[in-house]
Amino acid sequence: MTYAPPLDVPNGKVTSSRAVAMFDCARRRVATKESVMYLNEAKGLEYRRRTIAKPGFGPALPSTYADVALTHLCAK
């Protein structure tokens, strides 16, 4: 996901983020396994990386990237 405008953080501006997630289409649930926020994705300059040791499934909040991905990936 690209941020427009970039998100201000102490180290600069976050321009984009990526997430690795699992989707349960039958129950309409999502679990994030990893998320990365980038100051400069092209250069691989990370602001923060989080890896979840034990991901748990929960609802995708409306109008979030998880909701958009769930709707797209689980379309019949």
C-alpha positions as CSV (number, residue, x, y, z in Angstrom):
1,M,0.0,0.0,0.0
2,T,1.3,3.4,-0.9
3,Y,0.7,6.3,1.4
4,A,-0.4,9.6,-0.2
5,P,0.6,11.8,1.5
6,P,3.4,10.0,3.3
7,L,3.0,9.3,7.0
8,D,5.2,11.5,9.2
9,V,7.3,9.4,11.7
10,P,10.4,10.4,13.8
11,N,12.9,9.0,11.3
12,G,11.3,10.7,8.2
13,K,8.2,9.8,6.1
14,V,6.7,6.3,5.6
15,T,5.9,6.1,1.9
16,S,4.5,2.5,1.7
17,S,3.8,-0.7,3.6
18,R,3.4,-4.4,2.8
19,A,1.8,-7.2,4.7
20,V,1.8,-11.0,4.5
21,A,-1.6,-12.4,5.6
22,M,-3.8,-15.5,5.7
23,F,-7.4,-15.4,4.6
24,D,-10.3,-17.6,5.7
25,C,-12.9,-17.0,3.0
26,A,-15.6,-19.2,4.6
27,R,-15.6,-17.2,7.8
28,R,-14.5,-13.9,6.2
29,R,-11.5,-13.6,8.6
30,V,-7.9,-12.5,8.2
31,A,-4.7,-13.0,10.1
32,T,-1.6,-10.9,9.5
33,K,1.7,-12.8,9.7
34,E,4.1,-10.0,9.0
35,S,4.0,-6.2,8.3
36,V,6.7,-3.9,7.0
37,M,6.5,-0.1,6.8
38,Y,9.0,1.6,4.4
39,L,10.7,4.9,4.4
40,N,12.0,4.1,0.9
41,E,10.8,0.7,-0.5
42,A,12.9,1.0,-3.7
43,K,16.0,1.2,-1.5
44,G,14.8,-1.4,1.0
45,L,14.9,1.3,3.8
46,E,12.5,0.0,6.5
47,Y,10.9,2.1,9.3
48,R,9.5,-0.9,11.1
49,R,9.1,-4.7,10.6
50,R,6.7,-6.8,12.7
51,T,6.5,-10.5,12.6
52,I,3.7,-12.1,14.5
53,A,4.7,-15.3,16.3
54,K,1.2,-16.7,16.6
55,P,-1.2,-15.0,14.1
56,G,-4.8,-15.0,15.1
57,F,-7.8,-14.7,12.8
58,G,-10.1,-11.8,13.2
59,P,-12.5,-9.7,11.2
60,A,-11.2,-7.4,8.4
61,L,-12.2,-3.9,9.4
62,P,-14.3,-2.2,6.7
63,S,-12.5,0.0,4.1
64,T,-9.0,-1.3,5.1
65,Y,-6.5,-3.0,2.9
66,A,-7.3,-6.3,4.6
67,D,-11.0,-5.9,3.7
68,V,-10.2,-5.0,0.1
69,A,-7.9,-8.0,-0.2
70,L,-10.3,-10.4,1.5
71,T,-13.1,-9.3,-0.8
72,H,-10.9,-9.6,-3.9
73,L,-9.3,-12.9,-3.0
74,C,-12.5,-14.6,-1.8
75,A,-14.7,-13.5,-4.7
76,K,-16.4,-16.4,-6.5
